[in-house]
Amino acid sequence: MATLIDRDRVRKLLEQAAQLVEVLPAKDHEAEHIPGAINIPLKTLTRKTARQLDPDRPVIVYCYDYQ
């Protein structure tokens, strides 16, 4: 279930070994990304591509939208 969280909660979750997934297009991720983030572009996000994530750890999904 998706839940909106603020920056402080993100930091706390990352300290507790959460996985940060940026769903930006690969080109945007290469240009600028949060250190340590896993890139799985939204258009390619499937059960198969999500297998690289640890199902026992929380996942934070992030997308930066210029608009």
ABEGO torsion letter per residue (X at the ends): XBBBBBAAAAAAAAAAGBBBBBABBAAAAAABBBBGBBBBBAAABBAAAAAABBAABBBBBBBBBAX
